[in-house]
Amino acid sequence: MALDFFEPPEHRLIVYGSLAPGEVNNFVLAGLEGDWERCVIQGHMGRYKGFKVFKYDPQGETYPAWLFSSPLLPPKFPELDDFEGEEYQRIIIPALVSDRLILAYIYQGKYFD
Protein backbone atom coordinates (compact mmCIF):
# COMPACT_ATOMS: atom_id res chain seq x y z
CA MET A 1 0.00 0.00 0.00
CA ALA A 2 1.39 3.40 -1.00
CA LEU A 3 1.06 6.45 1.21
CA ASP A 4 -0.26 9.48 -0.65
CA PHE A 5 0.02 12.36 1.80
CA PHE A 6 1.40 14.85 -0.73
CA GLU A 7 -1.98 16.27 -1.72
CA PRO A 8 -3.18 18.54 1.10
CA PRO A 9 -6.18 17.18 3.05
CA GLU A 10 -7.86 20.54 2.39
CA HIS A 11 -8.23 19.45 -1.25
CA ARG A 12 -10.06 16.24 -0.31
CA LEU A 13 -13.48 15.47 1.13
CA ILE A 14 -14.83 12.03 1.99
CA VAL A 15 -18.56 11.76 1.38
CA TYR A 16 -20.69 8.85 2.63
CA GLY A 17 -24.28 10.12 2.62
CA SER A 18 -26.52 12.74 1.04
CA LEU A 19 -23.65 14.70 -0.60
CA ALA A 20 -22.50 11.65 -2.61
CA PRO A 21 -23.04 11.40 -6.39
CA GLY A 22 -26.69 10.72 -7.19
CA GLU A 23 -27.87 11.53 -3.66
CA VAL A 24 -30.37 14.20 -2.63
CA ASN A 25 -27.86 16.88 -1.53
CA ASN A 26 -25.18 16.32 -4.17
CA PHE A 27 -26.13 19.71 -5.63
CA VAL A 28 -23.96 21.30 -2.91
CA LEU A 29 -20.79 19.92 -4.56
CA ALA A 30 -22.09 19.51 -8.14
CA GLY A 31 -20.90 22.94 -9.32
CA LEU A 32 -17.35 22.36 -8.10
CA GLU A 33 -14.77 21.00 -10.54
CA GLY A 34 -13.05 17.94 -9.16
CA ASP A 35 -12.62 14.19 -9.27
CA TRP A 36 -14.70 11.47 -7.59
CA GLU A 37 -13.15 8.15 -6.54
CA ARG A 38 -14.41 5.28 -4.44
CA CYS A 39 -12.71 4.84 -1.08
CA VAL A 40 -12.96 2.83 2.14
CA ILE A 41 -13.18 4.32 5.64
CA GLN A 42 -13.13 2.74 9.11
CA GLY A 43 -15.45 3.50 11.97
CA HIS A 44 -19.11 3.25 12.89
CA MET A 45 -22.08 4.10 10.68
CA GLY A 46 -25.48 5.01 12.03
CA ARG A 47 -28.38 7.40 11.51
CA TYR A 48 -29.43 10.73 12.97
CA LYS A 49 -32.67 12.46 11.97
CA GLY A 50 -32.94 10.15 8.97
CA PHE A 51 -29.46 10.86 7.60
CA LYS A 52 -26.36 8.67 7.71
CA VAL A 53 -23.79 9.57 10.34
CA PHE A 54 -20.27 8.25 10.53
CA LYS A 55 -17.90 8.25 13.49
CA TYR A 56 -14.23 7.54 12.80
CA ASP A 57 -12.61 4.65 14.66
CA PRO A 58 -9.40 3.01 13.35
CA GLN A 59 -10.56 -0.25 14.98
CA GLY A 60 -14.08 -0.01 13.51
CA GLU A 61 -15.71 -1.71 10.56
CA THR A 62 -14.89 -0.71 6.98
CA TYR A 63 -17.43 1.19 4.89
CA PRO A 64 -17.49 2.25 1.25
CA ALA A 65 -17.52 5.99 0.63
CA TRP A 66 -16.63 8.56 -2.02
CA LEU A 67 -13.55 10.78 -2.15
CA PHE A 68 -14.01 14.15 -3.81
CA SER A 69 -10.72 15.87 -4.69
CA SER A 70 -10.52 19.49 -5.79
CA PRO A 71 -8.15 22.42 -5.20
CA LEU A 72 -11.34 24.52 -5.07
CA LEU A 73 -12.56 22.91 -1.82
CA PRO A 74 -10.88 25.19 0.78
CA PRO A 75 -13.06 28.27 0.11
CA LYS A 76 -16.15 25.99 -0.04
CA PHE A 77 -15.65 24.57 3.48
CA PRO A 78 -17.37 27.45 5.36
CA GLU A 79 -20.49 26.88 3.23
CA LEU A 80 -20.27 23.11 3.78
CA ASP A 81 -19.79 23.63 7.53
CA ASP A 82 -22.99 25.72 7.61
CA PHE A 83 -24.84 23.18 5.47
CA GLU A 84 -23.86 20.25 7.71
CA GLY A 85 -24.71 22.22 10.84
CA GLU A 86 -23.78 21.65 14.46
CA GLU A 87 -24.65 17.93 14.28
CA TYR A 88 -21.51 17.28 12.23
CA GLN A 89 -17.84 18.09 12.81
CA ARG A 90 -15.27 18.33 10.01
CA ILE A 91 -12.18 16.27 10.87
CA ILE A 92 -9.26 14.71 8.98
CA ILE A 93 -9.11 10.91 8.75
CA PRO A 94 -7.21 8.33 6.69
CA ALA A 95 -8.97 6.52 3.84
CA LEU A 96 -7.98 3.79 1.42
CA VAL A 97 -8.33 4.71 -2.26
CA SER A 98 -7.36 1.78 -4.51
CA ASP A 99 -3.92 0.93 -3.14
CA ARG A 100 -3.21 4.39 -1.67
CA LEU A 101 -3.67 5.57 1.91
CA ILE A 102 -4.67 9.25 1.93
CA LEU A 103 -5.73 11.89 4.45
CA ALA A 104 -8.95 13.80 3.84
CA TYR A 105 -11.66 15.77 5.56
CA ILE A 106 -14.93 14.10 6.49
CA TYR A 107 -18.04 15.30 8.31
CA GLN A 108 -18.30 13.13 11.40
CA GLY A 109 -21.67 12.89 13.08
CA LYS A 110 -21.85 13.95 16.71
CA TYR A 111 -25.04 12.03 17.47
CA PHE A 112 -26.68 8.71 16.58
CA ASP A 113 -30.41 7.88 16.84
C-alpha positions in Angstrom: 0.0 0.0 0.0 1.4 3.4 -1.0 1.1 6.4 1.2 -0.3 9.5 -0.6 0.0 12.4 1.8 1.4 14.8 -0.7 -2.0 16.3 -1.7 -3.2 18.5 1.1 -6.2 17.2 3.1 -7.9 20.5 2.4 -8.2 19.5 -1.3 -10.1 16.2 -0.3 -13.5 15.5 1.1 -14.8 12.0 2.0 -18.6 11.8 1.4 -20.7 8.9 2.6 -24.3 10.1 2.6 -26.5 12.7 1.0 -23.6 14.7 -0.6 -22.5 11.7 -2.6 -23.0 11.4 -6.4 -26.7 10.7 -7.2 -27.9 11.5 -3.7 -30.4 14.2 -2.6 -27.9 16.9 -1.5 -25.2 16.3 -4.2 -26.1 19.7 -5.6 -24.0 21.3 -2.9 -20.8 19.9 -4.6 -22.1 19.5 -8.1 -20.9 22.9 -9.3 -17.3 22.4 -8.1 -14.8 21.0 -10.5 -13.0 17.9 -9.2 -12.6 14.2 -9.3 -14.7 11.5 -7.6 -13.2 8.1 -6.5 -14.4 5.3 -4.4 -12.7 4.8 -1.1 -13.0 2.8 2.1 -13.2 4.3 5.6 -13.1 2.7 9.1 -15.5 3.5 12.0 -19.1 3.2 12.9 -22.1 4.1 10.7 -25.5 5.0 12.0 -28.4 7.4 11.5 -29.4 10.7 13.0 -32.7 12.5 12.0 -32.9 10.1 9.0 -29.5 10.9 7.6 -26.4 8.7 7.7 -23.8 9.6 10.3 -20.3 8.3 10.5 -17.9 8.3 13.5 -14.2 7.5 12.8 -12.6 4.7 14.7 -9.4 3.0 13.4 -10.6 -0.3 15.0 -14.1 0.0 13.5 -15.7 -1.7 10.6 -14.9 -0.7 7.0 -17.4 1.2 4.9 -17.5 2.3 1.2 -17.5 6.0 0.6 -16.6 8.6 -2.0 -13.6 10.8 -2.1 -14.0 14.1 -3.8 -10.7 15.9 -4.7 -10.5 19.5 -5.8 -8.1 22.4 -5.2 -11.3 24.5 -5.1 -12.6 22.9 -1.8 -10.9 25.2 0.8 -13.1 28.3 0.1 -16.2 26.0 0.0 -15.6 24.6 3.5 -17.4 27.4 5.4 -20.5 26.9 3.2 -20.3 23.1 3.8 -19.8 23.6 7.5 -23.0 25.7 7.6 -24.8 23.2 5.5 -23.9 20.3 7.7 -24.7 22.2 10.8 -23.8 21.6 14.5 -24.7 17.9 14.3 -21.5 17.3 12.2 -17.8 18.1 12.8 -15.3 18.3 10.0 -12.2 16.3 10.9 -9.3 14.7 9.0 -9.1 10.9 8.8 -7.2 8.3 6.7 -9.0 6.5 3.8 -8.0 3.8 1.4 -8.3 4.7 -2.3 -7.4 1.8 -4.5 -3.9 0.9 -3.1 -3.2 4.4 -1.7 -3.7 5.6 1.9 -4.7 9.2 1.9 -5.7 11.9 4.4 -9.0 13.8 3.8 -11.7 15.8 5.6 -14.9 14.1 6.5 -18.0 15.3 8.3 -18.3 13.1 11.4 -21.7 12.9 13.1 -21.9 14.0 16.7 -25.0 12.0 17.5 -26.7 8.7 16.6 -30.4 7.9 16.8 
